[in-house]
């Protein structure tokens, strides 16, 4: 069990809860602080004008709310802002949002009754996920619309997804003997006014981006093998003179994967041979194309971008991100803008640009393998059948190319796309939830491109009949994927093969040595 409030949550904690089924609990000391914070707000707010307690919200804050309407005000806020559109978010994303909101509220600066946290724990542990919609958040006064739909379920209204079905919240609560939330003082505003939707989705994106990057390194290694590349471009000596952390990590990963390959060539054995000086035109390429030779320089910045995004978004996960801040320690309430999502928005934009570049690299490596005029090694489209009669991977390339093109268009940054709204009270906003969702789409797309690249590499290995010469790690992956995608010669529909391999990449742990793979430890990428 992972106790929320005991210590800052890490990316690894987040992954354990989401994907490994770890249960969530509440730390006893943190519970005591939340209860003390709630009592302070109740006492402090007497005979004072405090935003969101006895005033309206946003540009309506100039209106005082009468004593008898204070609790109803919170219900009105939740119901009025449950206005999302588009598709419902997946249960995994919604669970991530709930974990993020719970962790923020357990910092004990939100004035909530502990009942809110206990209810969130019950929903998380029972895999009851509110129906939250993709459209609505502008990411400045928090993810108001997405979190309103969370609030709607907490008060026992709206719909949830439970055991794969959309059902009325009240019905599921009755089945599981769960009691809806009762508003005590400002729980409505505390639930809505935060960055937890963009943060939860952002954490999932980082987990998947790490996995995607590791698989892409493995694919690059296999491409280097089957084209029998030289080993110096990922050597320690070449990369260490450029001291970027990411570049040297990727080079280290490649060296580890390819350590016992019998296909990678030593330049000194092949090109430094004096006999080559007698040739006017060299049959061997002196240097490989950039998509093969510059892997460490291209994926290195992607590694660094993922690492930085993890640090920033994990900080946001462990932050107090609603308004106002209820500070029982200093006996005061502070009004400001901790709900603003610029930190997450900017990191998601940087991450989606980085992942788009990763998909572009995979697509260029794929194109090299499919174009016999470039590689001068394989038949067109790695066609193992009859040229002209069979088509090999020709059809799959269209899917890869169009998907990368979509990534490139989606890479336009949301961070600089602020549109004022809310009577211009929210005159500069982050669009962070949009940024996080677009990043997820790009990551999903990139797994698809990677799967097509994998299919092509496997066909190329079989064309060369070189399985026995692959490195231990790449041969293991070859055998693993061939169990779900057998070698083909005759043409047949490939969309189901694509789906199986993409799902494998999305869910399996990359086959990379633990000595150099990206680990999730204390919320930071290490080796």
N, C-alpha and C positions, 0 to 999 in steps of 0.2 A: 504494500500500500504506500502511496505517496501522499504525505500530509501537506496540504496547502497552507501556507502561512508560516511554516517551520523555518524555511530558508527560501532564497530566490529559486524559482523554477528554472531549470536548464532546458535546452533543446532536447537533450536525452530524456529528461522527465516527461516532456511533452510527447515525445515519440512513444515512450513506454505506455502512457495512458491511451493514446490514440490507436496504436497499431499492435500493442502487445497485451492489451486487456488489463493493465494494472488498474486497481481500484483507487479511488480518491478518498482521502479523509481530511479532517480539519485539525490543525495543531491546537492543543489545549491552551497554550500561552497566547496564540493568536486570537482564539475565541474570546479570551478574557479582555484583550485589547479592543476587539470589535464591540463587545458589550459596554466597555467603559466609554468608548467613543460615542456610542448611541446615547448613553445617559447624559454625557456632556452636551450633546446637541439638544436634547430635550430641555435641559435646564437653561442653556445659554440662549436659546431662541425665544424664551419668554420675554415679552415686551420689547422685542427688537424687530427691525425690518430686515429680513434675510432673503436673498434671492432664492426662488424656488421652494421656499417654505410658506411664506405668506404673500408672495407676489406671483404675477403671471410669469411666463417664460419668454426668453428672447426679447423681441421688440415690444412684447406685451408686459414686460417687467414693471412698467410704470403703474400698473393697476394693482391695488392692494386686494388681497383675498380675505374674506370674512372668516372668522374663527370657525363657524360651523361648516365651512366648505373646504377646509384645509386638506383633509384626507381625500375627499372627492377630486380635488385638483390633481392629485397624483394619478388616480385612475383615468381622469380625462386626458392627461398627457400620454399615457400608454395607449389608450384606445385611439386617440386622434392621430397618432403618429404610426399606427399599424397600417401603413399605406403602401407597402412594397409592391413592386411589379416584377414581371419577368418570371423566370423559372425559380423553383425552390432550390436552395443550396443543398448539396449532398449531406447526408448524415455525418460524414467524417468532418466536413468543414464546420457544421453547426456544433458538433461536439467540441471542436477546437475553439470556437467562439465562446462557448460556455466555460471552458477551462480558463480562457484568458480573462473573462469577466469575473469569475470567481476569484482568481488570483489577485486581481486589482482590488476588489472589494475587501479581501482579507488583509490588505495592508493597514486597515483600520483608520482610514481618513475620509470615509464616505458617509458616516452617520447612520448606517443601515442597522436594522434589527438583524440578529444572527440568523433568524428564520430564513432570510434570503439565501445565505450561504448554504444552510442545511438543505434547502430545497434544490439548489443547483447541484449539490453533491448527489442527492437522490436521483435526479434526472441523468446525470453523467454516468453513474454506476449502473443504472438500469437501461442505459442506451435508449432513452427517450429523447428524441431530438425535435425541437420546435420547428415548424414550417417557417423558415426565414427566406426572404426573397432577394434575388440578386440586385434589383434596382431600388435605389432610394437614398443611399447614403452619400453625402458630399464630404464627409470626413473632416468636419471642422468643429461643430458642436457635438463632436463624437459621431459615431455611426448611428445616428438617431433612429432611422427607420428600421434598419436591421435589428437593432437592440430593442426597439419597441415590440417587434414580433416575439422576441425572447420574453420581454416583460408581459406580453399578453398571455403567453403560456404559463408564466409563473403565477399569474392571478387566476388561472384555471380556465382561461378562454382560448379561442383559436383552435388550431390543429397541431398535431404532432405526428412524426413518423415513428412508429413503434413496430418492431418485428417485420419491417418491410412494407407496412401499410400506413396510409394517411388516415388518421382517426381523430375524432374530437378529443380535445385535451381532457375534458371532464370525464369522459368515458374511460380513458386510460388511467387517470388519477384514481378513479373508483376501483378499477381492477387491481392496481398496485397499492391501494390504501395510502395514497399520497394526498396531503392536505395543501390546498392552494395557499398562496401568499396572502397575508393580510397586511395592508399598508399601515405603517405606524407613524411615519413623519415625512420622509422624503425618498422613500424607496423607489418610486417611479423615476424621479430625476437621476438618482444614483445608478439605476440600471441602464438608462438610455444614454447618459451623458459621458461617453467614453470611447476609446479607440479599439475596443475588444474585437469587433468584427474584422477589421483590417489586420489586426495583430494576430488573431487566431488563424486566419487564412494565410497570412504571411509566414507564420511558423511552419505550416504544412508545406508551403512553397519551398522553404529553405531545406526541409527534410528531403523533399523529392528532388530538389536541384542538386543536392550533394550526391544522391544516388545516380541521377542522370549523368553528372559529370564523371563519376567513377566509371560508369559503363562506357562513356564516350572515350575515356582513356584506354579502356580495354579494346574497344573497336579500333582505335588508332594503332594500337600495338599489333592487332591482327592484320590490319591493312599493311603496315610496315613489313610484316612477315611475308605475306603472299606476294608482295612486289619485290621481295628480297632487297630491302633498303639497306643502306649503310648505317652503322651504329653510332657514328660520331655526333649526329645532331641531337641525340638525347644523352650524350656522355656527361659525366660529372664535370670534366675539364672545360667543355664548351659552355655549359650553363652557369657554372659557379662564378664566372667573370661578369655575369649580369646578376646582381644580388637580389632580384625580386623573389620573395618567398614562394609565390605561387608557381613561377616558372621552375624553380628548383624542386618543388614538391612533385610536379608533374613529371619532370625528368627522372626523379627517383622512382616514381611509380612505374614508368616505362622500363627502366633498367631492371626492376624487380620482376615485372611480368615476363620480360624477354630474356632473363638471365640464362636460361638453358635452351633457347631456341636454336634450331639447326638451319634456320632460313635467313636470319639476319647476317649481313656480311661485314667483315672488317675491311675498312678502306685500304689499309696498308697491304693487305694480301692481294687485292684486286686492282687497285689503281696506282699503287706505288711500285708496281712491278716494272723493272726497266724495259721489258719486252713491249709494254704499251707505248713507249716513246716512238716506236717504229710505225705506229698507226697514224694516218692522216685524219681519219674520222673514227671516233671512238664508238664502239658498239654499245658499251655500258654508258648509262647516263652518269655524268660526273657529279651532278647534284639532282636530287629528286624535286618534284613540284612542291610548291609551298605548303599545300594541304597535307603533305606527308612529312616534309622536312621541318616545318615551323610549328609543330604540335605544341611544344613546350611554351613557345612565345604566344600562341593563340589561346590555349586553355589556361595558361598561368594566370592572366588577369581575371579569368572567369572564376578560378579558385579563390583569388583574393577578394573578388566581389561577393562571393557566397560567404566567405569568412566574415567580412565586414557587415553584411546584412544580418548574419546570425548575432553578432555582438549588439547591433543597434536594435533589432526587433526583440531580442531577449531582454534588453533594458526596458523597452516599452512594455513587454509582458509583465515585468516586475514593478511597474510604475503605478502611481496614483494618477489616473487620467480622467477624472470627472471634475465637476465644478459646482459649487465652490469646494475647497478643501477644508474638511472639518478637522481641526487640529486641537485635540484635547490635551496634548502635551504642552502646547503654548497657550492654551485657554483662549483660542481665537478662531475665527473663520476667515479664510482668505479667498477672495474672488479673483479669477484670472482665466487662463485658457489652456489648462493641461489636457483638455479634450481635443486639442488640435492635432491632426494626424500627419503633419509634414515629415516627421522622422520616418514613419513607416512608408509613406507615399514615395519619398525620394529613394529609399532603399529598394522598394519594389520596382520602381522604374529602372534603376541601375541593374537590378537582377534580371529583369525581363530583357533588357538590351544585351546583357551578357549571355543569357540562355539562347537568345536569337542568334548571336554570333556562333554559339556552339552548334546550333542546328545547321547553320551555314557551312561550318567546317565539315560536319558529317555529310552534308549534301555534296560538297565538292569532292570529298574522298569517294563517295558513292559514284559520282559522275566519272571520276578517273577510272574506276573499275569497269564501268559500263561502256566507256568509249574506247574501242580497240585502237583507234588512231592515236590516242594518248598513251595508253598503257603498253601497246604492242606486245601483249602477253596473253590476253583472254579473247575469246570470240565476242562479237558484238552483244552487249547486254548479258554477258556471261551465259550465253545460250548453250545448253548442253545437248540440245536436239539438232534438228536439221535447219541450217540457216535459210531464212526466207519462208520456211514452212512453220517452224516454231519461233517463239518470241522471247523466251527466257524471262528476264526481269524488266523488259521494256515497259510493260504496263505499269509496274510498280514505281518506275521513276517519275511518272506523271504525278502520282500522289505525293511523293517526297518533295518534288519541286513546288507544287502548288501550296503545300503545307508550310514550307519555308517562306514562301512569298507572303502568306498570311501572317506569319510571325513578324516579318519585317514591317508590315503595316501596323500591326498591334504594338510595335515597339515605340510608337510616338508617346512621349511622356505625359502622364496625367498631372504630374507635379506642377507643371506650368500651364495647366488648363483650368484655372480657377474661374468660376462663374458666380458672381454675387447673387444672393437670394435671401429669403427671410426678412423682407423689407430692408435689405441692405445691412441688416445687423451682422449677418455673416458675409462680409464684403470681400474676404479673401479666404479661400477654403483649400483643402488638401486633395480632395478626390481620392483619398487613400484606399477606400474599399474598392473603388473601380480599378485602381492601380493593382491591388492585390489579386483581384479576380482576373484581370487581363494577364497578369504574370502566370497565374495558374493555367490559363488557356495555352500560353506559349510553352510552358513546361509539358503539358499534356501532348501538345503537337510534336514537341521535340522527341518524346518517347516513341512516337509513331515513326518519325524519320529514322531514329536509331534502329527501330525494328526492321525497317526496309534495308538499311545498311547491313544489318546482321544477316538477313536472308541472302543478300548478295555475296557477302564474304564467305558464307558457308558453301554456296554454289561454286565460288572460285576455288575454295580449298579442294572440293571434289574434282573440279576440272584438272587441277594440278596433281591430284592424288598425293597430297603432301601432309595429310593428317599426322603421320608418324613423326614428321620433322617439326611440328609446332612445339612451342614451349609447353611446359606442364600446365600452366594456368590457362592458356588459350585452348589447348587441346581439351581440357576439362570443360570449358564453356562450349566448345564445338560439340562434344558428346551430349552435353546437357540439352542444348537447343535442338539437336537432331532428333531427340526423343519426341519433340512436339512439332517439329517441322522437318519431315524426311526429305531427302534429296529428290528433286523432280527433273524429268526430262520432257515429258509431254505437257502441253499447256493445260492448265486447270485454274479455276477461280482461286485467288490468293487472299481475299479479304478476311477469311476466317483465320488463316495462318498469321496474317498481320496482327489480328486482334490477340491471338494467343501469345505471340512473342512480345507484343507491347505490354500485355498484362504481366508476363513474366518479368520484364525489366522493371515495371512499376512496383512489383511486390517482393521480388527476390533480393537478397543481399548480394551486391556485386562480388564477383570472384576475384578479389584483389588481396594480396598479402596483408595481414593485419599490421605488419611492420611499417607499411607506408600508407595504408588507406586512410581516408578522411574519417576521423572518429568524432563522435559527439561526446565531449567530456567537459563538464562544468560549463556547458553552453558555448564552448569555443572549439573551433576546428584545430586539432593537434595531429601530431604524427608520432 
